[in-house]
């Protein structure tokens, strides 16, 4: 699988979209790079751009974007609410897939050197790309902002890592650029029902890790306390891995807390929102919603959705789509403008365009496709779908039971089973298409050339490898369907009696999925030359078949005992 990195350059222009379009056009002409998001801010006069691709292609696209920005953005005329010191203010690289942070840092330094040497722009490397510890923090690199750059460049301590160290005519126009390698950062603004920047700043200082300066006497106007080295002493805020400032956004007519969450594993978005809400209330201010700048990982939205459902004592075993919807509404992400998950969640944007999934078809469409003369989808995909429908019924009963009046003390138990059910359902839904992809791999292998002895050898090896995978996929269907029967058994035992028949149908579907997938394992194993592998898969598969039969019998017996039979006569 190819390596993927993300680049999130911030350009000091958020009002003239013709300028931004010229920059993004440079990005889009680089093969192997996808432009995911362009997020301009009028009040900040800043645009956050997100692109993703293979490392070398991303470095090239980022360089071209920085080059174009240096030609058409004049920092001598720039005004905006956000801290900045260059036309391309920051240009971080972020590991996304199959690449380490150390590798990304090397690419960041390569990009920084190219910008400095070829464009004549002062470059400071920060975070994991920093060449010295005092430059890891972006705020240190950007201290003094653009206005302080002439004096900063004179200071030997702040000699740029790459590029010129004098404030010449070119640098006066471009400013400096910070190039870094960092973890995924979520840029996030919390909306307040006030226009006061000072009050927004006070809340920001309450929550940010750095906190506020510790003062003598009056906490606002008193003299700042110093340590033995003459450095300001700070009273830490309540959130780790959180940077924040307050500002006023004229286009919305409100003040915001502008937050950078540098590690959402330490401080997730929903915790930052809740803490800002709490601190705002203590100051008589109300949070009206929030705003996402750039993109966010799907996991962060799912965690937020589950957090807010748990606060309501509701089951978290609902679909991904529902969890995202709950997160959007609970965080108020649509307070200022519509929030489209397909445009703001990075995993959704990374989906290959035109990738037609069977599971995206309607029920009628899937049935028609199955009934057509095409050999796929076949029995393996249908078995996976039947298994998904079966555990969906078990999950439905868990969710219904969690809402039953008088069972409020049991909601966590049912939520647990519903969450497990969603996991099995998602795995089986994935396997619906994966079984068809496995079949297509075999067809592709058979279509390989067989002119020379070497080609025949490669073709034969490819066929055998593809055949093995075509056994592994239905085996996964078997295993997952068997495990999913735990949900049906639990619901047969403790779920709502009124839904007992639904649980029974779910168990029958799961058993059907196991048997159907086993037939696919057997037929694909028949032509495999690796007999040891084939026999082991068949042995394990038969064990699963026997266990599923036992599971089904137990579940149906429980249900039969619960469902009263009308008396004869």
C-alpha positions, 0 to 999 in steps of 0.5 A: 500500500502506498505512502500518504501524507497530508499538507496543510499550508496556511496562506495569508489571504482569505478575502480575494478568492482569485488569488487563492484560486491561482494558488490551488491551481498550482496544487491541482496540476501536480499528478498524484495529489488531491486537493481536499479542502479550501477554507478561507476566513475573511476576518482572519484574512487567511485560507487553510488548504488541505492536500494529500498524496504520495510524499514526493508529489505533495512536496512538489505541489506544496513548493509550487503553491508557496512559490505562487503565493510569494508572487501574488501575496504582498505581506506589506499590505496584509491585515488579519486577526490570526497571528502570521509572519508570511504569505505562506505562513505555515506549511506542515506535513502530516503522516496519514498512511504507511509512513512514520513521523521521522520519515515525514520530518525528512520530507519537511526539511527537504521542502524547507530547504527548497523554499529557502534556497530557490525562492529566497524565503526565510524558513523556520522548521518546527515541531518534529522537523525542528532542528533545535528544541527552541524551534519546536513550538510554532509560537516561538518561531512566529513570535513578533509576527511579520511586523517584528521580522526585520529585527528578528532576522538581525538576531543570530539566535533567530537565523532561519534554518534555510533561506536569507537572514536579511529583511530585503525587498523580496522578504518584505513582500513574502515574509517568512514561512514555518515548515513542519512535521506534526500529528493531525491538528484540529483547528477549531473555533468555539462561538460565543454570544459576545463581541468582547475579544477580552472576554473570549481571550479570558476563556481561552487562557482558562482552557489552553495548556499554557494558561495565563501569566501569573501576576502579583496582586490583581490577576488582570493588571498586576505585575507578571511574576518572573522565575529565577531566569527572568522568564514569565511564570504561567498559571496552566490552563485546564486542557493539555495539547490545547492552544487557544486565543480569543478574537472577534470575527466581523463577518459573523458579528461574534467573538470566538475562542480559536483553538488548535488541538495538537493531539486529539488523543489527549484532548478530543474535540468534544472535551475542548467544547465542553470545557469551553462551555463550562468556562464560558458559563462561569463568566456569564457567557453562552457558547452558541456552537462551534466551527471546524477549520479544515478537516477532521478525522472520522474517529474524532466525530464518532467519539464525539457522537458517542460521548454526547449519547452517553451523556443522555444515557442513550445507546451508542450502538448506532450507525456511523452516519447517526453518530456523525449527525449527533456530533454535528448537532451537539457541537453546533458545527452548523451554527454559522454555516451548513456542515457537510460531513462529506466535505469535512471528514478526511476519510470521506474525502479520501474515498476514491471517486467513482468507486461503486460499492454494492452496498451503496445500491438500493435493495432492488438494485442489489437484487437486480445486479445479483440476478443479472448475467454478471457472475458477481456479486455471487453467493459470498457477497450475498452470504455477507449481506445476509449476515449483516442483516441478521446482526442488524436485527439483533442490534435493533433489539438491543437499541429498542431495549435500551429505550424501554420504559422502566429499564433506565438502569439497564441502558449501558448493558444494551448499549454494550451489545448494540455497539458490538452488533454495529461492529459486526455489521460494519465488518460484514458490510465491508465483506459484501464488496470484498468478496466481489473484489476477491473474485475479480482478483482471480479473474485478473490473475487468469487474464495475465499473459502466458506467452513465455515460461516466466509469464506462465510461472507468474500467472500461476502464482498470481492465480494461487495467491488470488485463490487463497484470498478468495478463501480467506474472505468468506472465512472471515464472513463465517467467523464474523457471523458466528461471533455476531450470534452472541448479540442475538443470544444475549437479546434472546435472554435479556431483550424485550420479549415483544422483539423475540421473533426479530432475534430469531430471524437474526439468528437464522440469518447468521446461521445462513451466512455461515453455511453460505460462506462455507460453501464458498470456502469449499469451492475455492479450496478445491482448486488450490495447490497448497493442500495444507492451507486448504485443509486447515481452512476446511477444518476450521470452517467445519468447526464454525459450522458446528458451533453456529448450529449449536448457537442457533438451536440455543437461541431458538429454544430460548425464543420458543420458551418466551413466545406463548403458543395459542391453546388448541380447540 
